[in-house]
Amino acid sequence: MSARGTKHLLILAGALLTLAGCHSEETKPAPRGTPITAQAPTVREVANVERSVGVITSPELPLVKAEATGRVIELLVDAGSKVTVDQPLARLDDEVQQLALKSARASLRRAEVQRDNTQTSLTRLVDLRSSGAVSQGALDDARAAADAAVAQVNEARAAVEQAQWALRMTTINAPIAGIVQQRRVAVGDLVRSGDPVIELAAASALRAVLPFPETFLGRIQVGQQVRLVLPDQPDTTVDGQINELRPIVGRDNRAIEAIVAFPNPGNWKPGGSVVGEVILEARPDALTIPIEALVLRPAGELVYVLEDDKVKATPIAVGVRTGSYVEVLSGLDAGQRVAVKGAGFLTDGALVQVREE
């Protein structure tokens, strides 16, 4: 091959190498970052809340007692039954009271006959006295007898009323509207006046008793707002406030009970469990971020703040935490965006790709 041909081949080979190099640079993939989502902090109201599992009680717990003596022949309510004022709860055998009432009425009739007879005699003697047929002493005796007969009628009426009352007392009624807590007797039991029969609890007004350890002394205070919820009815809540604080008596124990009075929302019963959330402090304009954005590293809790296509590890101080968000106390400004989904895979200075949700 001539020198000229060799030169042309060398030029062609160089051109091909140059083209190959350019193609390689063009097809080299650009560096890719970790995919994340990002968002700025949200301003919302947060509350510093402490939870306690307590018990529902009633401010009124009357023990209904028998006011007559007799054998229980009927129990009209069960434990848990709702009752109204004057609703019958139990009945006693009233045979003795019926006989007593019958006897009292018979005595009243005899007294009324005696009164009528003495009054007739008195009227006759008054007429005779005007004609001088009887002495003044006889007339005075007749007046005394008539007065005594009237008194006997009054006593007999009182005895009838007493017997009627005793008969009514064989039916034991509810003194308040409420819920039956316990039956103290069974059918067939002999009860005497003063014996307990039924335990009731007021149903319209209730109390929650919430225990707290001694570490909460000074933090739990009268007047603080409380949200109450039943463990098996999370959708029904009642708002109230602490009305009273009581020490829990115990050896080397400085724990306390918070008493919360509240209206019954409908089907809450004394003796049941209740969860109380005491609002220790509320902040209406708190800065919050999704709980996913908070990352725990050996140096502490931090977030990754977005700076162009990279992130910067930024330690923050946090406050209230919930299942979905956390309050930021310091270390982050309202306009800064932080990595949310994917934050746990990042490091300081990492390259990221922000994806829209």
C-alpha positions as CSV (number, residue, x, y, z in Angstrom):
1,M,0.0,0.0,0.0
2,S,1.3,3.5,-0.8
3,A,2.1,6.0,1.8
4,R,-0.8,8.0,0.7
5,G,-3.2,5.2,1.2
6,T,-1.8,4.4,4.6
7,K,-2.3,8.0,5.7
8,H,-6.0,7.9,4.6
9,L,-6.6,4.7,6.6
10,L,-5.1,6.2,9.7
11,I,-7.3,9.3,9.3
12,L,-10.4,7.1,8.9
13,A,-9.6,5.0,12.0
14,G,-9.1,8.1,14.1
15,A,-12.5,9.4,13.0
16,L,-14.2,6.2,13.9
17,L,-12.6,6.2,17.3
18,T,-13.7,9.7,17.9
19,L,-17.3,8.9,16.9
20,A,-17.3,5.8,19.1
21,G,-16.1,8.0,22.1
22,C,-18.9,10.5,21.5
23,H,-21.5,7.8,21.3
24,S,-20.3,6.3,24.6
25,E,-20.5,9.7,26.4
26,E,-24.0,10.3,25.0
27,T,-25.4,6.9,26.2
28,K,-23.8,7.0,29.7
29,P,-26.8,7.1,32.1
30,A,-27.2,10.2,34.2
31,P,-26.8,9.7,38.0
32,R,-30.2,8.8,39.7
33,G,-31.3,9.8,43.2
34,T,-33.4,8.0,45.8
35,P,-37.1,8.4,45.1
36,I,-38.9,10.3,47.9
37,T,-42.0,12.3,48.6
38,A,-41.6,15.7,50.2
39,Q,-43.8,18.3,51.9
40,A,-43.6,21.4,54.0
41,P,-44.7,21.4,57.7
42,T,-48.4,21.8,58.4
43,V,-49.8,24.3,61.1
44,R,-52.5,22.7,63.3
45,E,-53.7,22.6,66.9
46,V,-52.0,20.0,69.0
47,A,-52.6,19.0,72.6
48,N,-50.3,17.5,75.1
49,V,-52.4,14.6,76.3
50,E,-52.0,12.0,79.1
51,R,-54.2,8.9,79.1
52,S,-55.5,6.9,82.0
53,V,-57.8,3.8,82.2
54,G,-60.4,4.3,85.0
55,V,-63.8,3.3,86.0
56,I,-67.3,4.8,85.7
57,T,-69.1,5.5,89.0
58,S,-72.3,7.2,90.0
59,P,-72.5,10.2,92.5
60,E,-75.7,8.6,93.8
61,L,-75.6,5.0,94.9
62,P,-78.8,4.5,97.0
63,L,-79.2,1.2,98.8
64,V,-82.9,0.5,98.6
65,K,-84.2,-1.0,101.8
66,A,-87.4,-2.7,102.8
67,E,-89.8,-0.6,104.9
68,A,-92.0,-3.5,105.8
69,T,-91.6,-7.1,107.0
70,G,-92.5,-9.9,104.7
71,R,-91.3,-12.7,102.4
72,V,-90.1,-11.7,98.9
73,I,-92.6,-13.1,96.4
74,E,-91.5,-11.3,93.3
75,L,-88.3,-9.5,92.0
76,L,-89.2,-7.3,89.1
77,V,-85.7,-6.2,87.9
78,D,-82.3,-7.7,87.2
79,A,-78.8,-6.3,87.6
80,G,-78.2,-3.8,84.8
81,S,-81.9,-3.0,84.4
82,K,-82.8,0.7,83.8
83,V,-85.5,2.0,86.1
84,T,-87.5,5.1,86.5
85,V,-88.6,7.0,89.6
86,D,-91.2,5.0,91.6
87,Q,-90.9,2.0,89.4
88,P,-91.6,-1.2,91.3
89,L,-88.5,-3.3,92.1
90,A,-89.8,-6.0,94.3
91,R,-93.0,-7.2,96.1
92,L,-93.4,-8.8,99.5
93,D,-96.1,-11.1,100.8
94,D,-98.8,-8.6,102.0
95,E,-101.1,-11.0,103.9
96,V,-100.3,-9.6,107.3
97,Q,-100.7,-6.0,106.1
98,Q,-104.0,-6.8,104.4
99,L,-105.3,-8.2,107.7
100,A,-104.1,-5.2,109.6
101,L,-105.8,-2.9,107.2
102,K,-109.1,-4.8,107.5
103,S,-108.9,-4.7,111.3
104,A,-108.1,-0.9,111.2
105,R,-111.1,-0.2,109.0
106,A,-113.4,-2.2,111.3
107,S,-112.2,-0.3,114.3
108,L,-112.8,3.0,112.4
109,R,-116.4,1.9,111.7
110,R,-117.0,1.1,115.4
111,A,-115.5,4.4,116.4
112,E,-117.7,6.3,114.0
113,V,-120.9,4.5,115.3
114,Q,-119.8,5.3,118.9
115,R,-119.3,9.0,117.9
116,D,-122.7,9.2,116.2
117,N,-124.4,7.6,119.3
118,T,-122.7,10.0,121.8
119,Q,-123.5,13.0,119.6
120,T,-127.2,11.9,119.5
121,S,-127.2,11.6,123.3
122,L,-125.6,15.0,123.7
123,T,-128.2,16.6,121.5
124,R,-131.0,15.0,123.5
125,L,-129.5,16.1,126.9
126,V,-129.1,19.7,125.7
127,D,-132.8,19.8,125.0
128,L,-133.6,18.3,128.4
129,R,-131.3,20.6,130.2
130,S,-133.1,23.7,128.7
131,S,-136.3,22.4,130.4
132,G,-134.4,21.5,133.6
133,A,-135.0,17.8,133.3
134,V,-131.3,17.0,133.7
135,S,-128.5,18.4,135.7
136,Q,-125.6,20.4,134.4
137,G,-123.2,17.6,135.5
138,A,-125.0,15.1,133.3
139,L,-124.8,17.5,130.3
140,D,-121.0,18.0,131.0
141,D,-120.5,14.2,131.1
142,A,-122.3,13.8,127.8
143,R,-120.2,16.5,126.1
144,A,-117.0,14.8,127.4
145,A,-118.2,11.5,126.0
146,A,-118.9,13.0,122.6
147,D,-115.5,14.7,122.5
148,A,-113.8,11.4,123.4
149,A,-115.7,9.6,120.7
150,V,-114.5,12.1,118.1
151,A,-111.0,11.6,119.3
152,Q,-111.4,7.9,118.9
153,V,-112.6,8.3,115.3
154,N,-109.5,10.4,114.6
155,E,-107.2,7.8,116.1
156,A,-109.0,5.1,114.1
157,R,-108.5,7.0,110.9
158,A,-104.8,7.4,111.6
159,A,-104.6,3.7,112.2
160,V,-106.2,3.0,108.8
161,E,-103.8,5.4,107.1
162,Q,-100.9,3.7,108.9
163,A,-102.2,0.3,107.7
164,Q,-102.6,1.5,104.1
165,W,-99.0,2.9,104.2
166,A,-97.7,-0.5,105.5
167,L,-99.5,-2.2,102.7
168,R,-98.0,0.1,100.1
169,M,-94.5,-0.6,101.5
170,T,-94.8,-4.2,100.6
171,T,-94.1,-3.0,97.0
172,I,-90.6,-1.7,97.0
173,N,-90.1,1.2,94.5
174,A,-87.1,3.0,93.0
175,P,-86.3,6.3,94.8
176,I,-84.4,7.6,91.7
177,A,-84.1,6.9,88.0
178,G,-81.0,4.8,87.5
179,I,-79.5,1.4,86.9
180,V,-79.8,-1.7,89.1
181,Q,-76.3,-2.6,90.4
182,Q,-77.2,-5.6,92.4
183,R,-80.0,-7.6,93.9
184,R,-79.4,-8.3,97.6
185,V,-82.3,-10.8,98.1
186,A,-83.9,-13.7,96.3
187,V,-87.5,-14.8,95.9
188,G,-88.5,-16.6,99.1
189,D,-86.2,-14.6,101.4
190,L,-87.8,-13.1,104.6
191,V,-86.9,-9.5,104.9
192,R,-87.5,-7.1,107.8
193,S,-87.9,-3.4,107.8
194,G,-84.4,-1.8,107.2
195,D,-83.0,-4.8,105.3
196,P,-81.2,-3.9,102.0
197,V,-83.0,-5.3,98.9
198,I,-81.6,-3.5,95.8
199,E,-78.5,-1.5,95.0
200,L,-79.1,1.4,92.5
201,A,-76.9,3.8,90.7
202,A,-78.0,7.1,89.2
203,A,-77.8,6.9,85.4
204,S,-78.2,10.5,84.2
205,A,-75.1,11.9,85.9
206,L,-72.0,9.9,86.1
207,R,-68.3,10.2,87.2
208,A,-65.1,8.9,85.8
209,V,-62.4,8.0,88.3
210,L,-59.0,8.2,86.6
211,P,-55.8,7.1,88.4
212,F,-52.5,8.8,87.8
213,P,-49.0,8.0,89.3
214,E,-47.3,10.4,91.7
215,T,-45.1,11.6,88.8
216,F,-48.2,13.6,87.6
217,L,-48.5,15.5,90.8
218,G,-48.6,19.2,89.9
219,R,-49.3,18.4,86.2
220,I,-52.9,17.2,86.7
221,Q,-55.0,20.0,87.9
222,V,-58.7,20.8,88.6
223,G,-60.3,22.4,85.6
224,Q,-58.3,20.6,82.9
225,Q,-60.3,19.4,80.0
226,V,-60.8,15.6,79.6
227,R,-62.0,13.5,76.7
228,L,-63.7,10.2,77.8
229,V,-64.2,7.2,75.6
230,L,-65.3,3.6,76.2
231,P,-62.8,1.0,75.1
232,D,-65.4,-0.9,73.1
233,Q,-67.1,2.2,71.7
234,P,-64.3,4.4,70.3
235,D,-66.7,6.4,68.2
236,T,-68.6,7.8,71.2
237,T,-66.8,10.4,73.2
238,V,-67.8,12.7,76.1
239,D,-66.0,15.9,77.0
240,G,-65.7,17.0,80.6
241,Q,-63.3,18.5,83.0
242,I,-61.5,17.5,86.2
243,N,-63.8,18.5,89.1
244,E,-61.8,17.0,92.0
245,L,-58.4,15.4,92.8
246,R,-58.1,12.8,95.5
247,P,-55.1,11.1,96.9
248,I,-55.0,7.3,96.6
249,V,-54.4,6.0,100.1
250,G,-51.7,3.4,100.2
251,R,-48.4,2.6,101.8
252,D,-45.7,4.9,100.4
253,N,-48.1,5.9,97.7
254,R,-48.7,9.5,96.6
255,A,-50.8,8.6,93.5
256,I,-53.9,10.6,92.8
257,E,-57.4,10.1,91.3
258,A,-58.9,12.6,89.0
259,I,-62.7,12.8,89.3
260,V,-64.6,13.9,86.1
261,A,-68.3,14.5,86.3
262,F,-70.2,14.2,83.0
263,P,-73.7,13.6,81.7
264,N,-74.5,10.1,80.5
265,P,-74.5,10.0,76.7
266,G,-77.1,7.3,76.7
267,N,-75.8,3.8,77.4
268,W,-72.8,4.2,79.7
269,K,-73.2,2.3,82.9
270,P,-71.5,2.6,86.4
271,G,-68.8,-0.1,86.9
272,G,-67.6,-0.1,83.3
273,S,-64.1,0.9,82.2
274,V,-63.4,4.2,80.6
275,V,-60.3,5.8,79.0
276,G,-59.7,9.4,79.9
277,E,-57.4,11.7,77.9
278,V,-56.4,14.7,80.0
279,I,-55.4,17.7,77.9
280,L,-52.4,19.2,79.9
281,E,-51.7,21.9,77.3
282,A,-53.1,22.9,73.9
283,R,-51.2,24.8,71.2
284,P,-53.4,26.1,68.4
285,D,-50.6,27.0,65.9
286,A,-48.1,24.1,66.2
287,L,-45.8,23.2,63.4
288,T,-46.2,19.5,62.5
289,I,-44.7,17.0,60.0
290,P,-45.8,13.5,59.1
291,I,-44.5,10.9,61.5
292,E,-42.8,9.1,58.5
293,A,-40.5,12.2,58.0
294,L,-38.9,11.7,61.5
295,V,-35.9,9.5,61.3
296,L,-33.9,8.1,64.3
297,R,-30.2,8.1,63.8
298,P,-27.3,7.5,66.4
299,A,-27.0,11.2,66.8
300,G,-30.7,11.6,67.6
301,E,-34.0,12.4,65.8
302,L,-33.7,14.3,62.6
303,V,-35.4,15.1,59.3
304,Y,-33.9,15.4,55.8
305,V,-34.5,18.9,54.4
306,L,-34.8,19.2,50.6
307,E,-32.1,21.4,49.0
308,D,-32.5,21.3,45.2
309,D,-31.9,17.7,44.3
310,K,-30.2,16.8,47.5
311,V,-31.1,16.5,51.2
312,K,-29.5,17.8,54.4
313,A,-29.8,15.9,57.6
314,T,-31.3,18.3,60.1
315,P,-31.7,17.5,63.9
316,I,-35.0,18.8,65.3
317,A,-36.7,18.9,68.7
318,V,-40.2,17.3,68.8
319,G,-43.2,17.6,71.1
320,V,-46.5,15.9,70.8
321,R,-46.6,12.7,68.8
322,T,-49.6,10.9,67.3
323,G,-50.0,8.0,65.0
324,S,-49.9,10.2,61.9
325,Y,-47.9,13.4,62.8
326,V,-45.3,14.8,65.2
327,E,-45.0,18.4,66.5
328,V,-41.8,20.3,65.7
329,L,-40.6,22.5,68.5
330,S,-37.3,23.7,66.9
331,G,-34.9,23.1,64.1
332,L,-37.2,23.5,61.1
333,D,-38.9,26.5,59.5
334,A,-42.4,26.6,58.1
335,G,-41.3,26.9,54.5
336,Q,-38.7,24.1,54.4
337,R,-39.7,20.9,52.7
338,V,-38.7,17.6,54.2
339,A,-38.5,14.1,52.9
340,V,-41.4,11.9,53.9
341,K,-41.7,8.6,52.1
342,G,-38.3,7.2,51.7
343,A,-36.7,9.3,54.4
344,G,-35.5,6.2,56.3
345,F,-33.2,5.3,53.3
346,L,-31.4,8.7,53.1
347,T,-28.1,10.0,54.3
348,D,-26.8,13.5,54.6
349,G,-26.2,15.0,51.2
350,A,-27.9,12.1,49.3
351,L,-29.2,12.8,45.8
352,V,-33.0,12.4,45.6
353,Q,-35.8,12.4,43.1
354,V,-39.0,14.0,44.4
355,R,-42.1,12.2,43.3
356,E,-45.6,13.6,43.5
357,E,-48.2,11.6,45.3
